Amino acid sequence: MSSSFAQRLLRWFDRHGRKDLPWQHPRDAYRVWLSEVMLQQTQVSTVIGYFERFVGALPTLRDLASADEDTVLALWSGLGYYRRARFLHRAAQICVERHNGEMPRDYEALAALPGIGRSTAGAILAQAYGMRFPILDGNVKRVLTRYHGIHGQPGQSAVEKQLWRHADAHTPAERVADYTQAIMDLGATICVRSRPACEACPLQNDCVACRDNLTAQLPSRKPAKVIPTRSTVMLILRDAQRRVLLERRGPVGVWPGLWSLPEATDSDNAWSIAQKFARIEDAQALASFVHVFSHYRLDIEPLLFEDAVAHRGVADNPLQRWCSANELTTLGLPAPVRELLLKIDEVI
């Protein structure tokens, strides 16, 4: 069955697969690794622009390893899940320190790097080096779950073990890089979550979900959770030179280590917090907006303080800085903060 599965998939890939993605030319280990990490939780259409900017600024693994964290986070800003960027940065440094500046070809050494799990390691080895290793990202899980008619949530241990067995059994000995791309492409373009295009699928004749009309039920989904809502007031202190005050966030919590705006729990204490940083005279409430995280919604109320006069202590604090518009582009900022600062002059 496995050779038939792979052969049909590869024939489909030769005609319909994606062959012009930027990380495929060249398809080296650094570019494959970067794309795999970026594609976690993010669609290809979104990743392409970020990938091209990232490799334009940091074209090699050694360039990434030697870059400062602010540069890495600035390039990542907007992709979210910023721990991925820090893992990339640290893993690149380890590769320079221990692996002569290259991604290791040994599975155990590769999987030991920060942020590289079993599927990412397999994708790097298969696509960059042509080695026979299976992968199991979200798209592949969906294809295999439907093809084999596997019930139960894919994240459950027993289900995941079953999926890995199938992933390994179907992976061919030849054209591994193309096969790996093919099964990801099938899940991303044909075997999609809602209304899969089964009539265009090369595997439809043996697919249990297609045969039994189960594509809407498989993969099994987790029960939906009602996510809570939190609120914050973001303080935009801008001085006479139109520089904005930023604070570096702590190592834990949301947006760890990124530069952001000072915050207050509500508008009542916003003034007292703002006065700790600068002498202020007036404030203007800007339009509120919502930013949605995976586990909660954040209601953001921006409060703008123009012509703020900085207290001396801010200049002496490495966790606070006044930044010009040009400097903002060099820092790792949360996406909603960057968007808010770019649009201030359009809305006031």
C-alpha positions as a Markdown table, in Angstrom:
| # | Residue | x | y | z |
|---|---|---|---|---|
| 1 | Met | 0.0 | 0.0 | 0.0 |
| 2 | Ser | 2.8 | 2.4 | 0.9 |
| 3 | Ser | 4.5 | 2.4 | -2.5 |
| 4 | Ser | 1.1 | 2.9 | -4.2 |
| 5 | Phe | 0.3 | 5.8 | -1.8 |
| 6 | Ala | 3.6 | 7.5 | -2.5 |
| 7 | Gln | 3.6 | 6.9 | -6.2 |
| 8 | Arg | 0.1 | 8.4 | -6.6 |
| 9 | Leu | 1.0 | 11.3 | -4.5 |
| 10 | Leu | 4.2 | 12.0 | -6.5 |
| 11 | Arg | 2.4 | 11.8 | -9.8 |
| 12 | Trp | 0.0 | 14.4 | -8.5 |
| 13 | Phe | 2.9 | 16.5 | -7.2 |
| 14 | Asp | 4.6 | 16.5 | -10.6 |
| 15 | Arg | 1.5 | 18.0 | -12.1 |
| 16 | His | 0.0 | 20.1 | -9.3 |
| 17 | Gly | 2.6 | 20.5 | -6.5 |
| 18 | Arg | 4.1 | 23.8 | -5.4 |
| 19 | Lys | 7.6 | 24.1 | -6.8 |
| 20 | Asp | 8.3 | 27.8 | -6.7 |
| 21 | Leu | 8.2 | 28.5 | -3.0 |
| 22 | Pro | 11.2 | 30.8 | -2.0 |
| 23 | Trp | 12.7 | 28.2 | 0.4 |
| 24 | Gln | 12.9 | 25.7 | -2.4 |
| 25 | His | 15.5 | 27.7 | -4.4 |
| 26 | Pro | 17.9 | 26.8 | -3.1 |
| 27 | Arg | 16.5 | 24.1 | -0.8 |
| 28 | Asp | 19.3 | 24.1 | 1.7 |
| 29 | Ala | 19.0 | 23.1 | 5.4 |
| 30 | Tyr | 19.0 | 26.7 | 6.7 |
| 31 | Arg | 16.2 | 27.8 | 4.4 |
| 32 | Val | 14.1 | 24.6 | 5.0 |
| 33 | Trp | 14.5 | 25.0 | 8.7 |
| 34 | Leu | 13.5 | 28.6 | 8.7 |
| 35 | Ser | 10.5 | 28.0 | 6.6 |
| 36 | Glu | 9.4 | 25.0 | 8.7 |
| 37 | Val | 9.5 | 27.1 | 11.8 |
| 38 | Met | 7.7 | 30.0 | 10.3 |
| 39 | Leu | 5.0 | 27.7 | 8.9 |
| 40 | Gln | 4.1 | 26.5 | 12.3 |
| 41 | Gln | 0.7 | 28.1 | 13.1 |
| 42 | Thr | 1.0 | 30.3 | 9.9 |
| 43 | Gln | -0.2 | 29.9 | 6.3 |
| 44 | Val | 2.2 | 29.8 | 3.4 |
| 45 | Ser | 0.7 | 33.0 | 1.9 |
| 46 | Thr | 1.6 | 34.9 | 5.0 |
| 47 | Val | 5.0 | 33.3 | 5.5 |
| 48 | Ile | 6.5 | 34.1 | 2.0 |
| 49 | Gly | 6.9 | 37.8 | 2.7 |
| 50 | Tyr | 8.4 | 37.3 | 6.1 |
| 51 | Phe | 10.7 | 34.5 | 4.8 |
| 52 | Glu | 12.1 | 36.7 | 2.0 |
| 53 | Arg | 12.7 | 39.7 | 4.4 |
| 54 | Phe | 14.4 | 37.4 | 6.9 |
| 55 | Val | 16.8 | 35.7 | 4.5 |
| 56 | Gly | 17.4 | 39.0 | 2.8 |
| 57 | Ala | 18.7 | 40.4 | 6.1 |
| 58 | Leu | 20.2 | 37.2 | 7.5 |
| 59 | Pro | 21.0 | 35.0 | 4.4 |
| 60 | Thr | 23.0 | 32.3 | 6.3 |
| 61 | Leu | 22.9 | 30.4 | 9.5 |
| 62 | Arg | 26.1 | 32.2 | 10.7 |
| 63 | Asp | 24.4 | 35.5 | 10.0 |
| 64 | Leu | 21.5 | 34.5 | 12.2 |
| 65 | Ala | 23.8 | 33.3 | 14.9 |
| 66 | Ser | 25.8 | 36.6 | 15.0 |
| 67 | Ala | 22.7 | 38.9 | 14.9 |
| 68 | Asp | 21.5 | 40.6 | 18.0 |
| 69 | Glu | 18.1 | 39.6 | 19.4 |
| 70 | Asp | 16.4 | 42.9 | 18.6 |
| 71 | Thr | 17.3 | 42.4 | 14.9 |
| 72 | Val | 15.9 | 38.8 | 14.9 |
| 73 | Leu | 12.7 | 39.9 | 16.7 |
| 74 | Ala | 12.2 | 42.9 | 14.4 |
| 75 | Leu | 12.3 | 40.6 | 11.4 |
| 76 | Trp | 9.9 | 38.2 | 13.1 |
| 77 | Ser | 7.5 | 40.9 | 14.3 |
| 78 | Gly | 4.0 | 40.1 | 13.2 |
| 79 | Leu | 4.4 | 36.4 | 12.9 |
| 80 | Gly | 3.6 | 35.8 | 16.6 |
| 81 | Tyr | 4.6 | 33.0 | 18.9 |
| 82 | Tyr | 7.9 | 34.8 | 19.4 |
| 83 | Arg | 9.5 | 31.9 | 21.3 |
| 84 | Arg | 10.0 | 30.4 | 17.9 |
| 85 | Ala | 12.3 | 33.2 | 16.9 |
| 86 | Arg | 14.3 | 32.9 | 20.1 |
| 87 | Phe | 14.7 | 29.2 | 19.6 |
| 88 | Leu | 15.9 | 29.8 | 16.0 |
| 89 | His | 18.4 | 32.3 | 17.2 |
| 90 | Arg | 19.8 | 30.1 | 20.0 |
| 91 | Ala | 19.8 | 27.0 | 17.7 |
| 92 | Ala | 21.9 | 28.9 | 15.1 |
| 93 | Gln | 24.4 | 29.9 | 17.8 |
| 94 | Ile | 24.6 | 26.2 | 19.0 |
| 95 | Cys | 25.2 | 25.1 | 15.3 |
| 96 | Val | 28.1 | 27.6 | 15.1 |
| 97 | Glu | 29.5 | 26.5 | 18.5 |
| 98 | Arg | 29.2 | 22.7 | 18.0 |
| 99 | His | 28.5 | 21.9 | 14.4 |
| 100 | Asn | 30.9 | 24.1 | 12.4 |
| 101 | Gly | 28.2 | 26.5 | 11.5 |
| 102 | Glu | 26.0 | 24.0 | 9.7 |
| 103 | Met | 22.7 | 22.2 | 10.5 |
| 104 | Pro | 23.7 | 18.7 | 11.6 |
| 105 | Arg | 22.8 | 15.7 | 9.4 |
| 106 | Asp | 22.4 | 13.5 | 12.4 |
| 107 | Tyr | 18.8 | 13.1 | 13.5 |
| 108 | Glu | 19.6 | 13.0 | 17.3 |
| 109 | Ala | 21.8 | 16.1 | 17.1 |
| 110 | Leu | 19.3 | 18.0 | 15.0 |
| 111 | Ala | 16.3 | 17.1 | 17.3 |
| 112 | Ala | 18.3 | 18.2 | 20.3 |
| 113 | Leu | 18.4 | 21.8 | 19.0 |
| 114 | Pro | 16.0 | 24.3 | 20.6 |
| 115 | Gly | 12.6 | 24.4 | 18.9 |
| 116 | Ile | 13.2 | 21.4 | 16.6 |
| 117 | Gly | 10.9 | 18.5 | 17.2 |
| 118 | Arg | 10.5 | 15.2 | 15.5 |
| 119 | Ser | 8.6 | 16.5 | 12.5 |
| 120 | Thr | 10.8 | 19.6 | 11.9 |
| 121 | Ala | 13.9 | 17.4 | 12.1 |
| 122 | Gly | 12.4 | 15.0 | 9.6 |
| 123 | Ala | 11.5 | 17.8 | 7.2 |
| 124 | Ile | 15.0 | 19.2 | 7.3 |
| 125 | Leu | 16.7 | 15.9 | 6.7 |
| 126 | Ala | 14.3 | 14.9 | 4.0 |
| 127 | Gln | 14.1 | 18.1 | 2.1 |
| 128 | Ala | 17.6 | 19.4 | 2.5 |
| 129 | Tyr | 19.6 | 16.2 | 2.5 |
| 130 | Gly | 17.2 | 13.7 | 0.8 |
| 131 | Met | 17.3 | 11.3 | 3.8 |
| 132 | Arg | 14.4 | 9.0 | 4.4 |
| 133 | Phe | 12.6 | 10.5 | 7.5 |
| 134 | Pro | 8.8 | 10.9 | 7.9 |
| 135 | Ile | 7.1 | 14.2 | 8.9 |
| 136 | Leu | 3.9 | 14.8 | 10.7 |
| 137 | Asp | 2.8 | 18.4 | 10.6 |
| 138 | Gly | -0.8 | 19.5 | 10.8 |
| 139 | Asn | -1.5 | 19.1 | 7.0 |
| 140 | Val | 0.0 | 15.6 | 7.1 |
| 141 | Lys | -2.0 | 14.6 | 10.1 |
| 142 | Arg | -5.2 | 15.6 | 8.4 |
| 143 | Val | -4.4 | 13.6 | 5.2 |
| 144 | Leu | -3.4 | 10.5 | 7.1 |
| 145 | Thr | -6.3 | 10.7 | 9.6 |
| 146 | Arg | -8.8 | 10.9 | 6.7 |
| 147 | Tyr | -7.1 | 8.4 | 4.5 |
| 148 | His | -6.9 | 5.7 | 7.2 |
| 149 | Gly | -10.2 | 6.7 | 9.0 |
| 150 | Ile | -8.6 | 7.4 | 12.3 |
| 151 | His | -10.9 | 8.6 | 15.0 |
| 152 | Gly | -9.8 | 10.5 | 18.1 |
| 153 | Gln | -8.0 | 13.8 | 18.4 |
| 154 | Pro | -4.6 | 13.9 | 16.6 |
| 155 | Gly | -2.9 | 15.4 | 19.6 |
| 156 | Gln | -3.7 | 12.3 | 21.8 |
| 157 | Ser | -0.7 | 10.1 | 22.4 |
| 158 | Ala | -2.3 | 6.9 | 21.1 |
| 159 | Val | -3.5 | 8.6 | 17.9 |
| 160 | Glu | -0.2 | 10.4 | 17.4 |
| 161 | Lys | 1.7 | 7.1 | 17.6 |
| 162 | Gln | -0.7 | 5.6 | 15.0 |
| 163 | Leu | -0.2 | 8.5 | 12.7 |
| 164 | Trp | 3.6 | 8.3 | 13.0 |
| 165 | Arg | 3.5 | 4.6 | 12.0 |
| 166 | His | 1.5 | 5.5 | 8.9 |
| 167 | Ala | 3.7 | 8.4 | 8.1 |
| 168 | Asp | 6.8 | 6.2 | 8.3 |
| 169 | Ala | 5.2 | 3.4 | 6.3 |
| 170 | His | 4.2 | 5.7 | 3.4 |
| 171 | Thr | 7.5 | 7.6 | 3.1 |
| 172 | Pro | 9.4 | 6.2 | 0.1 |
| 173 | Ala | 13.1 | 5.5 | -0.2 |
| 174 | Glu | 13.4 | 7.7 | -3.3 |
| 175 | Arg | 12.3 | 11.3 | -4.0 |
| 176 | Val | 11.9 | 11.9 | -0.3 |
| 177 | Ala | 12.2 | 15.6 | -0.6 |
| 178 | Asp | 9.4 | 15.7 | -3.3 |
| 179 | Tyr | 7.2 | 13.3 | -1.4 |
| 180 | Thr | 7.5 | 15.4 | 1.8 |
| 181 | Gln | 6.5 | 18.5 | -0.1 |
| 182 | Ala | 3.8 | 16.6 | -1.9 |
| 183 | Ile | 2.0 | 15.4 | 1.2 |
| 184 | Met | 2.2 | 18.9 | 2.8 |
| 185 | Asp | 0.8 | 20.4 | -0.4 |
| 186 | Leu | -2.0 | 17.9 | -0.6 |
| 187 | Gly | -3.1 | 18.8 | 2.9 |
| 188 | Ala | -2.8 | 22.5 | 2.3 |
| 189 | Thr | -4.5 | 22.7 | -1.1 |
| 190 | Ile | -6.8 | 19.7 | -1.5 |
| 191 | Cys | -7.4 | 17.9 | 1.8 |
| 192 | Val | -8.2 | 21.2 | 3.6 |
| 193 | Arg | -10.1 | 21.4 | 6.9 |
| 194 | Ser | -13.5 | 22.5 | 5.5 |
| 195 | Arg | -14.9 | 21.2 | 2.2 |
| 196 | Pro | -11.9 | 19.3 | 0.9 |
| 197 | Ala | -11.7 | 18.8 | -2.8 |
| 198 | Cys | -11.9 | 15.0 | -2.8 |
| 199 | Glu | -12.7 | 14.8 | -6.5 |
| 200 | Ala | -9.2 | 16.3 | -7.2 |
| 201 | Cys | -7.4 | 14.1 | -4.7 |
| 202 | Pro | -5.1 | 11.3 | -6.0 |
| 203 | Leu | -5.8 | 9.2 | -2.9 |
| 204 | Gln | -9.6 | 9.3 | -3.1 |
| 205 | Asn | -10.2 | 5.7 | -4.2 |
| 206 | Asp | -8.7 | 4.3 | -1.0 |
| 207 | Cys | -9.6 | 7.1 | 1.4 |
| 208 | Val | -11.8 | 5.9 | 4.3 |
| 209 | Ala | -13.2 | 9.4 | 5.1 |
| 210 | Cys | -14.1 | 10.0 | 1.4 |
| 211 | Arg | -15.7 | 6.5 | 1.1 |
| 212 | Asp | -17.7 | 6.8 | 4.3 |
| 213 | Asn | -18.5 | 10.5 | 4.0 |
| 214 | Leu | -16.5 | 11.4 | 7.1 |
| 215 | Thr | -14.4 | 14.3 | 5.9 |
| 216 | Ala | -16.4 | 16.7 | 8.1 |
| 217 | Gln | -15.9 | 14.6 | 11.2 |
| 218 | Leu | -12.2 | 13.7 | 10.7 |
| 219 | Pro | -9.9 | 14.7 | 12.1 |
| 220 | Ser | -11.8 | 14.8 | 15.4 |
| 221 | Arg | -11.8 | 18.3 | 16.9 |
| 222 | Lys | -11.2 | 19.3 | 20.5 |
| 223 | Pro | -14.3 | 20.7 | 22.2 |
| 224 | Ala | -14.5 | 24.5 | 21.6 |
| 225 | Lys | -13.5 | 26.6 | 24.5 |
| 226 | Val | -14.8 | 30.1 | 25.4 |
| 227 | Ile | -11.7 | 32.2 | 25.6 |
| 228 | Pro | -11.7 | 35.0 | 28.3 |
| 229 | Thr | -11.4 | 38.7 | 27.6 |
| 230 | Arg | -8.8 | 40.9 | 29.2 |
| 231 | Ser | -8.3 | 44.7 | 28.9 |
| 232 | Thr | -5.4 | 47.1 | 29.0 |
| 233 | Val | -4.6 | 50.7 | 28.5 |
| 234 | Met | -1.6 | 51.3 | 26.3 |
| 235 | Leu | 0.2 | 54.6 | 27.0 |
| 236 | Ile | 1.7 | 56.4 | 24.0 |
| 237 | Leu | 4.0 | 59.0 | 25.3 |
| 238 | Arg | 5.4 | 61.1 | 22.5 |
| 239 | Asp | 7.9 | 64.0 | 23.0 |
| 240 | Ala | 8.4 | 67.2 | 21.0 |
| 241 | Gln | 10.7 | 65.3 | 18.6 |
| 242 | Arg | 7.9 | 62.8 | 18.0 |
| 243 | Arg | 9.8 | 60.0 | 19.6 |
| 244 | Val | 7.7 | 57.4 | 21.4 |
| 245 | Leu | 8.6 | 55.8 | 24.8 |
| 246 | Leu | 9.0 | 52.1 | 24.7 |
| 247 | Glu | 9.6 | 49.5 | 27.5 |
| 248 | Arg | 11.2 | 46.1 | 27.1 |
| 249 | Arg | 8.8 | 43.5 | 28.4 |
| 250 | Gly | 10.0 | 40.9 | 31.0 |
| 251 | Pro | 11.1 | 37.3 | 30.2 |
| 252 | Val | 7.7 | 35.8 | 31.0 |
| 253 | Gly | 4.1 | 36.5 | 30.1 |
| 254 | Val | 2.8 | 37.7 | 26.7 |
| 255 | Trp | 5.3 | 39.2 | 24.2 |
| 256 | Pro | 8.3 | 38.3 | 26.4 |
| 257 | Gly | 11.4 | 40.4 | 25.7 |
| 258 | Leu | 9.7 | 42.5 | 23.0 |
| 259 | Trp | 9.7 | 46.3 | 23.1 |
| 260 | Ser | 6.2 | 47.6 | 23.8 |
| 261 | Leu | 4.2 | 50.5 | 25.2 |
| 262 | Pro | 3.8 | 51.1 | 28.9 |
| 263 | Glu | 0.5 | 49.8 | 30.1 |
| 264 | Ala | -2.1 | 50.6 | 32.8 |
| 265 | Thr | -5.0 | 48.4 | 34.1 |
| 266 | Asp | -7.5 | 51.2 | 33.4 |
| 267 | Ser | -7.7 | 54.9 | 32.5 |
| 268 | Asp | -7.9 | 55.9 | 36.1 |
| 269 | Asn | -4.3 | 54.9 | 36.9 |
| 270 | Ala | -3.0 | 55.6 | 33.4 |
| 271 | Trp | -2.0 | 59.2 | 34.4 |
| 272 | Ser | -0.1 | 58.2 | 37.4 |
| 273 | Ile | 1.9 | 55.6 | 35.4 |
| 274 | Ala | 2.6 | 58.1 | 32.6 |
| 275 | Gln | 3.8 | 60.6 | 35.1 |
| 276 | Lys | 6.5 | 58.2 | 36.2 |
| 277 | Phe | 8.1 | 58.5 | 32.8 |
| 278 | Ala | 7.6 | 62.1 | 31.8 |
| 279 | Arg | 6.0 | 65.4 | 32.5 |
| 280 | Ile | 2.6 | 65.4 | 30.8 |
| 281 | Glu | -0.2 | 67.9 | 30.3 |
| 282 | Asp | -2.9 | 66.4 | 28.2 |
| 283 | Ala | -4.1 | 63.0 | 26.9 |
| 284 | Gln | -6.2 | 61.9 | 23.9 |
| 285 | Ala | -8.2 | 58.6 | 23.9 |
| 286 | Leu | -7.8 | 56.8 | 20.6 |
| 287 | Ala | -10.1 | 54.2 | 19.1 |
| 288 | Ser | -10.1 | 50.9 | 21.1 |
| 289 | Phe | -9.4 | 47.7 | 19.3 |
| 290 | Val | -9.1 | 43.9 | 20.0 |
| 291 | His | -6.1 | 41.6 | 19.6 |
| 292 | Val | -6.9 | 37.9 | 19.7 |
| 293 | Phe | -4.4 | 35.4 | 21.1 |
| 294 | Ser | -4.9 | 31.7 | 21.0 |
| 295 | His | -6.0 | 31.6 | 24.7 |
| 296 | Tyr | -7.7 | 35.0 | 25.3 |
| 297 | Arg | -8.9 | 38.3 | 23.7 |
| 298 | Leu | -7.2 | 41.5 | 24.6 |
| 299 | Asp | -9.2 | 44.7 | 24.5 |
| 300 | Ile | -6.7 | 47.6 | 24.0 |
| 301 | Glu | -7.5 | 51.2 | 24.8 |
| 302 | Pro | -4.7 | 53.5 | 23.5 |
| 303 | Leu | -4.1 | 56.8 | 25.3 |
| 304 | Leu | -1.9 | 59.4 | 23.6 |
| 305 | Phe | 0.2 | 61.9 | 25.5 |
| 306 | Glu | 1.7 | 64.5 | 23.2 |
| 307 | Asp | 4.7 | 66.7 | 24.0 |
| 308 | Ala | 5.8 | 64.6 | 26.9 |
| 309 | Val | 9.0 | 65.7 | 28.6 |
| 310 | Ala | 11.1 | 62.8 | 29.6 |
| 311 | His | 12.3 | 62.4 | 33.2 |
| 312 | Arg | 16.1 | 62.0 | 33.5 |
| 313 | Gly | 15.7 | 58.4 | 34.9 |
| 314 | Val | 14.4 | 57.0 | 31.6 |
| 315 | Ala | 17.6 | 57.8 | 29.8 |
| 316 | Asp | 19.5 | 55.8 | 32.4 |
| 317 | Asn | 17.2 | 52.7 | 32.2 |
| 318 | Pro | 18.2 | 50.1 | 29.6 |
| 319 | Leu | 14.7 | 48.7 | 29.7 |
| 320 | Gln | 13.2 | 52.0 | 28.5 |
| 321 | Arg | 14.0 | 54.2 | 25.5 |
| 322 | Trp | 12.6 | 57.0 | 23.4 |
| 323 | Cys | 12.4 | 55.9 | 19.7 |
| 324 | Ser | 12.0 | 57.7 | 16.5 |
| 325 | Ala | 9.9 | 56.3 | 13.7 |
| 326 | Asn | 13.0 | 55.0 | 11.9 |
| 327 | Glu | 14.2 | 53.2 | 15.1 |
| 328 | Leu | 10.9 | 51.4 | 15.5 |
| 329 | Thr | 11.7 | 49.3 | 12.3 |
| 330 | Thr | 14.8 | 47.9 | 13.9 |
| 331 | Leu | 13.1 | 46.6 | 17.1 |
| 332 | Gly | 11.0 | 43.6 | 17.9 |
| 333 | Leu | 7.5 | 45.0 | 18.5 |
| 334 | Pro | 4.2 | 43.1 | 19.0 |
| 335 | Ala | 2.2 | 43.3 | 15.8 |
| 336 | Pro | -0.7 | 45.3 | 17.3 |
| 337 | Val | 1.7 | 47.8 | 18.9 |
| 338 | Arg | 3.6 | 48.3 | 15.6 |
| 339 | Glu | 0.3 | 48.8 | 13.7 |
| 340 | Leu | -0.9 | 51.2 | 16.3 |
| 341 | Leu | 2.2 | 53.4 | 16.2 |
| 342 | Leu | 2.2 | 53.4 | 12.4 |
| 343 | Lys | -1.4 | 54.6 | 12.3 |
| 344 | Ile | -1.3 | 57.3 | 15.0 |
| 345 | Asp | -1.0 | 60.2 | 12.7 |
| 346 | Glu | -3.8 | 58.9 | 10.5 |
| 347 | Val | -6.4 | 58.8 | 13.2 |
| 348 | Ile | -5.7 | 62.0 | 15.3 |
